[in-house]
Amino acid sequence: MGTGGTLRASTCQEGTLFDTIINVYSGDCDALACVGGNNDDSLCGTQISVGASTFTWVSQPGVVYYIVVFGSRGEVGRFEISVQEA
């Protein structure tokens, strides 16, 4: 849920075991609008050897955001995500 502040969704966690892509959407399920996304955040640090991703956006108060995580090149696996104010 949007706070009116800047939010950051990230798979730059030790539990992420494959190359991820993050997309963030808002709107109704029948008409989702892409807010944006990221593939491979070079700022994740050296503790994550896979291509983890981070996306930061300015949220709107009360808006529900849907975060989709999927694998680059069709990869699948376990991931850990954090969502927090930036």
Helices and strands as residue ranges (DSSP letters): E 6-10, E 20-26, E 33-39, E 54-58, E 65-71, G 72-74, E 82-85
